[in-house]
Every structure is written in C-alpha cells, then in structure tokens.
Amino acid sequence: MLGVEQEVSRVIVRCKPDQPLDTDHPARPFRLLLCWLGTVIGCAGLSAAFLHGLSTVSVAFNNQGWLLYSLPLLGLASVWIYRHWAAAADGGMRRVQDAVEGGQTLAPSTAPAIVATTLLSHLGGASVGREGTAVQMGAGIADLCVDWAKPGPGARRMLLLCGIAAGFSAVFGTPLAAAIFALEFVRQRSWGVVPCLAAAFLADLVGRKIFFATHADYRLPVPATYDLEGLGSAAVLGLACGLIARLYLWLSQHEAARKNDQPYARIFFAGVTFSLMVYFYQLQDFTGLGLHVIDSALVEPSAPKIFLIKLLLTGLCVCAGYRGGEVTPLFFVGATLGSAAAAYLSLPLGVCAALGFVAVFAGAGAMPLAGAVMAGELFGWSIGGYALLACAVSWLVAGRKGLYSEA
C-alpha cells in the first residue's frame, strides 16, 4: 500500500522532477486530496460571490452617476484596509509569487482584502480588472487549506498553483487557459499542468452549476479560414499589440520604480484626476471593465483613439493603487485596437478584434500560450492558429518579461 500511496503522491503533488517527495510526512494523499477539493470549492464559491458582487456594484455605478465622484474616497478606504486591517496581505502579485516560489505564507486576510478593495474600485468606476483578484483570492484560499494539510514544499507549491488556476478559471470561465496561466505565472513548464487543469475545470463547473456564475459568450459567428494573407495579418496585428503592451509595461514599471511615501495622497489625487477626466471629456465608456465596448468592438469598427484612452486611464488607476488588476482593461485595449486595425488587414473585423483581445494580454503578461488557448476557449478554436501566431509575436515584441516578472 505504501508504494501505491507514494505513486499517487507523485501525481498530485510533484512540481519539479528532481524535488523529493515527503513520504514520511503526515500529509498523506487522502488529506492532500481533501485539501485540493477544499481549495477548488472555496475558489468556486468565493469567485461566484465576487462576480455577483462585481455585477451589483457595476450596475450601481451606472445607475448612480454621483458614485464617480466618490472614487477618491473609495481609494482612501482601499489604502486604509491594506495599511491597518490587512497589512500582512499587502504586496499583490509579488507576494503570491514569493509564496509559490519561496515558501512564504500568505495572510488569512489575502482573499477577503483583495475582493473587498476590488469591489470598492469598481464601485467608483476605476479602470481596473479582476485577474489580480482571481490570482490572490485563489492563492489565499489554497494557503488556508495548506495550513490544515501541512504538506511538504513540493505539495504546497502545487496546491498553490492549483488555487491560482481555480481562481482564474472560476472568474474568467476559461479552464484550459487558467491552468496554463498558473504555470506561466511562475515560469514553470512541467506536467504539473495536470492537477492544475483538474482544479480549473472543476472550479469552473462548480461555479457555473452550483453558484450560478455567468461568463461572457464571445463565440464568433463565422469560423476563421486559414491562408497566407491571413497569417500575415495576424503577425502584423501581433506586432502592433506587442508595441502597445511594451508601452504599457514601460509606463507601469517606470511608475512602480518611484518610491511611494504618500499612498493616501497618491490614490486620492489620481482618483480626482480620473473623475474629472471622465466628467469633462465624457469618458463614461472607459470606466470599469468596459465589457460593453468589447462587445461592440467585435461587430463594428472602433475609433483609433479608443484603445489609447483606455490604456492611459488604466495605467493611471493601477499605478495609483486601485486594486483588481489590469487584464480585462488590456482585453478592452486589444479588442478595440484589433477592431480599428481591421480596415487595413485581410482578416474579418471580428477575428481581428478577437486576436487583439488576447495578443495585448499575451504580450503584457508574457503569457503567449495562455493567450492563444484563451482565444480558442472564448472565440472558437477555428482562430487558434492565428491566435498562436499573434500572441507569440506580441510576446517577442513586448520583451518577454511581463507584468508578473516585475510584480
């Protein structure tokens, strides 16, 4: 029986081929399995609650125009939460990477703090996303379960990656891309994708069927057909997306390098600036996630300036400290860029918008495989070849070091 237990342990917990297993550790496979299930179900439930809450605050923001002017105060509340209630959870994606790669423990407040502050950001219309919430929430829940199971380093690492995959999958509804995202997030290429895949698929299923989570349906009405001209267009679009991703990375990393001695003042004045820009220039479409603009970009041409405005507003909010992440705004940027560029390319407008959607993310996040797989899951596998080419070119042009390399 010991031999069987050891073999099961290898399938569930191994992360590196040369990492020894903890065969004498009290955390046996059954306990690890319970920990894995608890992580997945916890991620599915909290992610669904987060999505329902996000929908509620977004509706409130759209129906109550005055909430835009509350953004500076909501920003102050977010800083206060991390300075006084969840100080041990501060650090964002960098702290999650340290937990996975270096063995540091995540604070119990990690998941509730990021969920609460992301909802505050969206209540005021900040141009932020939700992938940061998904990753930190998933890792935080996994670490709570790890405290109970007390596995060795290899098992703990894999359970944290499963939590990241489960959280991302439950929030975005893309389990295949979520599993690859988890491994690309820590630059880990191994068959450890198997337990991450299982966690991602189960979290997505539980979230949809039990907790009634819903996700956008972007399926293209007409499948893409392949030809050399289309491949050339995909490569050109990937180049453009890579340049935009590189610009965003430069802006965000340049700002992150500046020491922030006054977090309250910084987020307050950024919130005031954002609110005034939205009010005076009528930029309501650029607040929040902007999912309705993405929907529009897939069916009708976008104005060339739209993606630049969203890029700058997102950089302003994220660099100021508003929580949530930047991936969904980058989806917005890429989709509108692709939609605007469609007039000059041979591919249909919907295909160009779909390729831009994933290619900017792939370049900025240094995640070409996750981006290409996400394109297949969201838009249909007929664009898979084009997406792989566009994401690879974008990744190479953006510099191959992304948001999470410098998180």
C-alpha positions, 0 to 999 in steps of 0.5 A: 500500500505504501508504494501505491500511496507514494505513486499517487503522491507523485501525481498530485503533488510533484512540481519539479522532477528532481524535488523529493517527495515527503513520504514520511510526512503526515500529509498523506494523499487522502488529506492532500486530496481533501485539501485540493477539493477544499481549495477548488470549492472555496475558489468556486464559491468565493469567485461566484460571490465576487462576480455577483458582487462585481455585477451589483456594484457595476450596475450601481455605478451606472445607475448612480452617476454621483458614485464617480465622484466618490472614487477618491474616497473609495481609494482612501478606504482601499489604502486604509484596509491594506495599511491597518486591517490587512497589512500582512496581505499587502504586496499583490502579485509579488507576494503570491509569487514569493509564496509559490516560489519561496515558501512564504505564507500568505495572510488569512486576510489575502482573499477577503482584502483583495475582493473587498478593495476590488469591489470598492474600485469598481464601485467608483468606476476605476479602470481596473480588472479582476485577474489580480483578484482571481490570482490572490483570492485563489492563492489565499484560499489554497494557503488556508487549506495548506495550513490544515494539510501541512504538506511538504514544499513540493505539495504546497507549491502545487496546491498553490498553483492549483488555487491560482488556476481555480481562481482564474478559471472560476472568474474568467470561465476559461479552464484550459487557459487558467491552468496554463496561466498558473504555470506561466505565472511562475515560469514553470513548464512541467506536467504539473499542468495536470492537477492544475487543469483538474482544479480549473475545470472543476472550479469552473463547473462548480461555479457555473452549476452550483453558484450560478456564475455567468461568463461572457459568450464571445463565440464568433459567428463565422469560423476563421479560414486559414491562408497566407494573407491571413497569417500575415495579418495576424503577425502584423496585428501581433506586432502592433499589440506587442508595441502597445503592451511594451508601452504599457509595461514601460509606463507601469514599471517606470511608475512602480520604480518611484518610491511611494511615501504618500499612498493616501495622497497618491490614490486620492489625487489620481482618483480626482484626476480620473473623475474629472477626466471622465466628467469633462471629456465624457469618458463614461465608456472607459470606466470599469471593465468596459465589457460593453465596448468589447462587445461592440468592438467585435461587430463594428469598427472602433475609433483609433483613439479608443484603445489609447484612452483606455490604456492611459486611464488604466495605467493611471488607476493601477499605478495609483493603487486601485486594486483588481488588476489590469487584464480585462482593461488590456482585453478592452485595449486589444479588442478595440485596437484589433477592431480599428486595425481591421480596415487595413488587414485581410482578416474579418473585423471580428477575428481581428478584434478577437486576436487583439483581445488576447495578443495585448494580454499575451504580450503584457503578461508574457503569457503567449500560450495562455493567450492563444488557448484563451482565444480558442476557449472564448472565440472558437478554436477555428482562430487558434492558429492565428491566435498562436501566431499573434500572441507569440509575436506580441510576446517577442515584441513586448520583451518577454518579461511581463507584468508578473516578472516585475510584480 
